[in-house]
Amino acid sequence: MHTDAERCVRAVQSKDARFDGWFYTAVLTTRIYCRPSCPVVPPKPENMSFYPSAAACQQAGFRACKRCRPDSSPGSPEWNQRADLVARAMRLIADGVVDRDGVPGLATRLGYSTRQVERQLLAELGAGPLALARAQRAQTARLLIETTPLPMAEIAFAAGFSSIRTFNDTVREVFALAPGELRDRAPKAAQKVPAPGALSLRLPFRAPLNPDNLFGHLIATAVPGVEEWRDGAYRRTLRLPYGHGVVALTPTPDHIACRLSLTDMRDLTIAISRCRRMLDLDADPVAVDAQLSADPLLAPLVAKAPGRRVPRTVDEAEFAVRAVLGQQVSTAAARTHAARLVGAHGEPIDDPEGGLTHLFPAPEALAALDPEALALPRSRRTTLTTLVRHLADGSLRLGVESGWEEARARLTELPGFGPWTVEVIAMRALGDPDAFLPTDLGIRRAAQELGLPHTPAALTARSADWRPWRAYAVQYLWATDVHPINSIPA
């Protein structure tokens, strides 16, 4: 969007928050960059320049605005609606791959050369992978400085910096303030930490957001010991690169309140990224709802409860296992099967608040399980053991870097993987916004009640008008049923 100067100017002059994260406005006279909704008086159009990323602004010598804090805007929805090289690279950078494995590690995960990755990112975003990762480190550092009393040295390494000097120089360059000055400007109440390793923060999103199906789905399918609903918050355990964590997520009208307890603060960036991805917080609900509302039969559903998101996952392999356990059984039965796996093979953890007991077992822990110990039909035992074997040995990779069509093809080759299982994994684990479930019983029943075609082939043909947002159409169709996944418990 940043190449359409006229459209960008209109968004800035109207202070339209819908475009936060789509592009950034650099002001040539003050050398600062802002989000489109910045509350200050808009500059003259001839003094505006537009960039696709905060990193590109920083590369061009602009510093972040102290009023609108552009680094804290929602992420661009582009990276969640595409599966090309740039989109997959951006998802991996958000997942902290560059900080852990460097640019060569990023390129290896993508299956391209380092030069190809750098060239593509520079061409589309105006910044290479190192600059993009640096901008993310600066954002994480500001968050820790302003919301925790941690010593600056701990913050530097938790944010991913290799040295305290680099941390100090980057913060000064990006925010035009020293780390200590950033902390002095922050509200003192925000710096209270409830427990060692705990952190409270706000996850922004583009309005509107309807939390009913989003949190309702996560709560209704929660695996005991791994997930729970307590005191108005969805809580779950997280398996992270340097340790583990527990997150509590609470919906509020203008943000998602997030409380994280981490065994290693270096996991902060990736924990935030995975929570945002699970709650689909970088979606553009206005674009989605506009497309779906063009269908007169879907329009009343959208108008009744706009802003539905696709409930996703923090661990793609975990969700694939749970999808197999949920084949042709009720939600309650799927939870029971998953709870048995967790009890037998999950990694025990200590929850500071009690209630959660385990991490969901990794594929490596499940690869050696005895099929006879599974209370499943023989064919589904074969499906599950084959899946975890392929996940454990790396012959099947499900992650933010996965190409959606390639992953579908690999899953289809496995025994017991029909269209429903493949598409539900594509929708909720891989994040394909156009995944569709025409064979799902709930979808077919909703389609029939609305007057839509209800046979899989006819419904698929009709759904062509909903592309590329068919995964969101699924959420609106599911919501017509009276089911626990569609509401948050009182």
Salt bridges, closest charged atoms under 4 A:
GLU6 OE2 - ARG10 NH1 3.43
ASP16 OD2 - ARG18 NH2 2.64
ASP20 OD2 - ARG35 NH1 3.07
ASP71 OD2 - ARG142 NE 2.65
GLU78 OE1 - ARG82 NH1 2.93
ASP84 OD2 - ARG82 NH2 2.75
ASP95 OD1 - ARG274 NE 3.51
ASP99 OD1 - ARG137 NH1 2.47
GLU124 OE2 - ARG82 NH1 2.70
GLU146 OE1 - ARG69 NH2 2.40
GLU146 OE1 - ARG142 NH1 2.80
GLU173 OE1 - ARG134 NH2 2.86
GLU227 OE2 - ARG236 NH1 3.90
GLU227 OE1 - ARG322 NH1 3.05
GLU228 OE2 - ARG230 NE 3.25
GLU228 OE2 - ARG235 NH1 2.50
ASP254 OD2 - ARG202 NH2 3.81
ASP254 OD1 - HIS255 ND1 2.73
ASP264 OD2 - ARG266 NH2 2.78
ASP280 OD1 - ARG312 NH1 2.90
ASP282 OD1 - ARG276 NH2 2.62
ASP295 OD2 - ARG462 NH2 2.95
GLU316 OE2 - ARG277 NE 3.91
GLU318 OE1 - ARG236 NH2 2.92
GLU318 OE2 - ARG322 NH1 2.84
GLU347 OE1 - ARG239 NH1 3.37
ASP351 OD1 - ARG235 NH2 2.82
GLU353 OE1 - ARG235 NE 3.75
GLU353 OE2 - ARG259 NH2 2.95
GLU372 OE2 - ARG378 NH1 3.54
GLU372 OE1 - ARG381 NH1 3.07
GLU401 OE2 - ARG109 NE 3.24
GLU401 OE2 - ARG397 NH2 3.21
GLU405 OE2 - ARG408 NH1 3.01
GLU406 OE2 - ARG410 NH2 3.61
GLU423 OE2 - ARG408 NE 2.68
ASP432 OD2 - ARG408 NH2 2.91
ASP434 OD2 - ARG467 NE 2.55
ASP434 OD1 - ARG470 NE 3.21
ASP481 OD2 - ARG445 NH2 3.29
